[in-house]
Amino acid sequence: MSACWRLWPPRTRADDRLMPALPSPSGAEAPHPVADVTPVAHHPSADDTPAGAGETPPAAGVTPPTTPRARPPRWRRWLFNIALVVLVIAGVDWWKSRPLARGEAPPLMGLDLQGQWRDLQDGGGEPVLVHFWGSWCPICRVMEGSIDAIAADHRVLTVALQSGEPAEIAAYLQEAGLSFPVIPDPDGAIASRWGVRGVPASFILSGDGHIVSTTVGLSTEPGLRLRLWAASMD
């Protein structure tokens, strides 16, 4: 029965050269034993695995995921949106009011619907609201009640732009229950002197006849009253 032996530690040819030959029983010199040089299979262990091995590298051009940033509070986003809307509205209002008259108010005089002569210079040093409107303008109809309420305790003079004959304008006011003073402007001559290209357009004049505030488009009653009050402080 044969057996295979593995010398441990492995024996080299140098060891064979240093080892003397042993005599054989028959007197012949025994051959040198041959070392077993069978290669030993090496099985890698967990300690032999280099760091990072087995991990799938990120694909080329793909950014590794990052930790998401904290979102700002909701109230801060709302405040930013409100400020942005106010800024846009102010910018649009400024753009539309560029052609309007500035400084000293242009002349404004004529007969009202009752045939009474009206002159802007007869203000007696009080602030006045000059309001351009039209019976055909839907936004003007929204402001009619506010203008009528302000005319009850402030000096107000309105100009009806291309709204028909005086009788037609009077019928319109009577149907709507309005009583503020009106000077008709059938051909737009007054509006042209004041730089009005669209209605409604509102002017606040100080007591000395200078324009201190202008607005094109919808204005609220509290806003107009506040401007009249500010004009009285000048």
C-alpha positions in Angstrom: 0.0 0.0 0.0 1.5 3.3 -1.1 1.2 6.6 0.7 2.0 10.2 -0.3 3.8 12.2 2.2 4.1 16.0 2.4 7.3 17.3 4.0 6.5 20.1 6.4 8.1 22.5 6.2 8.7 21.7 2.5 12.0 20.4 1.8 14.2 22.0 -0.9 16.9 20.7 -3.1 19.5 22.5 -1.0 18.4 20.3 1.9 18.9 17.2 -0.2 22.4 18.3 -1.1 23.3 18.8 2.6 21.7 15.5 3.7 24.2 12.5 3.4 23.1 9.4 1.5 22.1 6.5 3.7 23.4 3.1 2.8 21.0 0.6 1.6 20.8 -3.0 3.0 22.4 -4.3 -0.2 25.3 -1.9 0.1 24.1 0.2 -2.7 23.6 3.9 -2.2 20.0 4.7 -1.7 18.7 7.4 -3.9 18.0 10.8 -2.5 14.3 11.3 -1.6 12.5 13.8 -3.8 10.7 16.6 -2.0 7.0 16.9 -2.7 6.6 20.1 -4.6 2.8 19.8 -5.2 1.4 23.3 -5.1 -1.0 24.0 -2.3 -4.2 25.7 -3.2 -4.7 29.0 -1.4 -8.2 29.9 -0.2 -8.5 33.6 0.5 -10.0 34.5 3.8 -12.0 37.5 4.9 -8.8 39.1 6.2 -7.2 38.9 2.7 -10.0 40.9 1.0 -8.8 44.5 0.3 -10.8 47.4 1.6 -13.6 48.4 -0.7 -13.6 45.0 -2.6 -17.0 43.7 -3.4 -18.6 47.2 -3.6 -20.2 48.2 -6.8 -18.6 51.4 -8.0 -20.9 54.3 -9.1 -21.7 54.4 -12.8 -19.8 56.8 -14.9 -21.6 60.3 -15.0 -23.8 59.4 -12.0 -23.5 61.7 -9.0 -23.7 59.9 -5.7 -26.8 60.8 -3.6 -26.3 63.6 -1.2 -28.1 64.5 2.0 -31.1 66.8 1.1 -31.0 70.3 2.5 -33.5 71.5 5.0 -36.4 73.4 3.4 -37.0 77.0 4.7 -40.0 77.5 6.9 -43.4 77.9 5.2 -43.9 81.4 6.6 -40.7 82.6 5.0 -41.8 81.2 1.6 -45.2 82.9 2.0 -43.5 86.2 2.9 -41.3 86.0 -0.1 -44.2 85.3 -2.5 -46.2 88.2 -1.0 -43.3 90.6 -1.4 -42.8 89.4 -5.0 -46.5 90.0 -5.8 -46.4 93.5 -4.3 -43.2 94.3 -6.2 -44.7 93.1 -9.5 -47.9 95.1 -8.9 -45.9 98.2 -8.0 -43.8 97.8 -11.2 -46.8 97.4 -13.4 -48.5 100.4 -11.8 -45.4 102.5 -12.3 -45.2 101.4 -16.0 -48.8 102.3 -16.7 -48.6 105.7 -14.9 -45.5 106.9 -16.8 -47.4 109.1 -19.3 -49.5 110.8 -16.6 -49.1 114.4 -15.8 -46.6 115.3 -13.1 -45.8 118.4 -11.0 -48.3 121.3 -11.4 -51.7 120.0 -12.5 -52.9 120.9 -16.0 -56.0 123.1 -16.4 -59.3 121.4 -15.8 -62.5 123.3 -16.3 -65.9 122.9 -17.9 -69.6 122.5 -17.4 -70.8 119.6 -15.3 -74.0 117.6 -16.0 -76.2 120.2 -14.3 -74.7 123.0 -16.4 -72.6 124.4 -13.5 -69.1 125.7 -14.3 -66.4 123.8 -12.6 -62.8 124.9 -12.3 -60.0 122.9 -10.6 -58.3 126.1 -9.4 -61.3 127.0 -7.2 -60.2 124.5 -4.6 -59.7 126.9 -1.7 -56.4 125.3 -0.7 -57.9 121.8 -0.1 -56.6 118.5 -1.5 -58.7 117.2 -4.3 -59.2 113.9 -6.1 -59.4 114.1 -9.9 -60.8 110.8 -11.2 -61.0 109.8 -14.9 -63.5 107.1 -15.7 -65.8 105.8 -18.4 -69.3 104.3 -18.4 -68.0 101.5 -20.7 -65.2 100.5 -18.3 -65.9 97.5 -16.0 -63.1 98.3 -13.6 -64.5 101.9 -13.3 -67.9 100.4 -12.2 -66.1 98.6 -9.4 -64.7 101.9 -8.1 -67.9 104.0 -8.5 -69.1 103.4 -5.0 -65.8 104.3 -3.5 -65.5 107.6 -5.5 -69.1 108.5 -4.5 -68.3 107.9 -0.8 -65.2 109.9 -0.9 -67.0 112.8 -2.6 -69.3 113.0 0.4 -66.6 114.4 2.6 -63.7 115.4 0.3 -63.4 117.6 -2.8 -63.7 115.3 -5.8 -63.9 116.2 -9.5 -64.4 113.4 -12.1 -64.0 113.3 -15.9 -66.2 111.0 -18.0 -64.1 109.9 -20.9 -66.0 109.3 -24.2 -69.1 108.2 -22.3 -71.7 109.9 -24.5 -73.7 113.0 -24.3 -74.3 114.7 -20.9 -77.9 113.4 -20.8 -76.6 109.8 -21.3 -74.1 110.2 -18.5 -76.7 111.7 -16.2 -79.0 108.7 -16.9 -76.2 106.3 -16.1 -75.4 108.0 -12.8 -79.1 108.1 -11.8 -79.5 104.4 -12.5 -76.4 103.6 -10.5 -77.4 105.9 -7.6 -74.3 108.1 -7.9 -74.0 111.8 -7.3 -70.3 112.8 -7.7 -69.6 115.8 -9.9 -68.8 115.0 -13.6 -67.3 117.0 -16.5 -67.9 115.2 -19.8 -64.9 114.6 -22.1 -66.5 113.3 -25.3 -63.4 113.7 -27.6 -60.7 113.0 -25.0 -59.2 116.4 -25.0 -59.0 116.7 -21.2 -57.6 113.2 -20.9 -54.9 114.0 -23.4 -53.8 117.1 -21.5 -53.5 115.0 -18.3 -51.6 112.1 -20.1 -54.5 109.7 -19.5 -54.4 106.8 -22.0 -56.6 104.3 -20.0 -59.2 104.5 -17.2 -59.6 104.4 -14.4 -56.9 107.0 -13.6 -56.8 108.8 -10.3 -54.8 111.9 -9.3 -54.4 113.3 -5.8 -53.6 117.1 -5.8 -52.3 119.0 -2.9 -53.9 122.3 -1.8 -51.5 124.4 -4.0 -52.5 122.5 -7.1 -49.5 120.1 -7.4 -50.0 116.4 -8.3 -48.7 114.3 -5.4 -50.0 110.8 -6.3 -51.2 109.0 -9.4 -52.7 105.6 -10.0 -53.9 103.8 -13.1 -56.2 100.9 -12.6 -58.2 99.8 -9.6 -57.7 101.7 -6.3 -59.3 101.1 -3.0 -61.3 103.6 -1.0 -58.9 103.3 2.1 -56.0 103.8 -0.2 -57.4 107.0 -1.8 -58.4 108.4 1.5 -54.9 107.8 2.9 -53.4 109.6 0.0 -55.8 112.6 0.5 -54.9 112.7 4.1 -51.1 112.6 3.3 -51.7 115.5 0.8 -53.3 117.5 3.5 -50.1 117.2 5.6 -47.9 118.9 3.0 
